[in-house]
């Protein structure tokens, strides 16, 4: 999921892609939370 985000896919595109490839569903909010918590923070 993080690699898809790094490639520039939107949260909605990732949410649509997961059921096709991984046979799982995840909300855009959950994807955003995961991506936000794994992103490097400046400071």
N, C-alpha and C positions, 0 to 999 in steps of 0.2 A: 504494500500500500504506500509506503513512504517513497519507494522508487517511482511509483506512478505520479505522486505529487511532485517529486523532484523533476520529472520529465515535463511538468506543466499541465497535467490533467487537473480539471477542477474537482472540487469535492463531489459534485453531482455526477461527473463522469466516472469517478472512482466508485461511487455507490452503485452505479449502473453496471460497471465492469465486474465487480466482485461476484455477483451471483452467476455470471456466465463462466467465469474461470475457476472460482474457488467453491462454488455451490454454497455460498453463505451470503447473508444480507447484513448490511450495516448502515445505520442512518448517516446522513451528511453531518449531523451534529457530532456523532461519535468519531467519524473520520477527522473532523476538524479538531476535536479534543486531542486525539492521538497525535496528529500532525503538529499541533501547536506545542504539545508537551515534548516532542522529540526534536523540535527545531532548535538550532543554536540560538542562544540569547546574547544580545549585545550588552556590554557593560563591564 
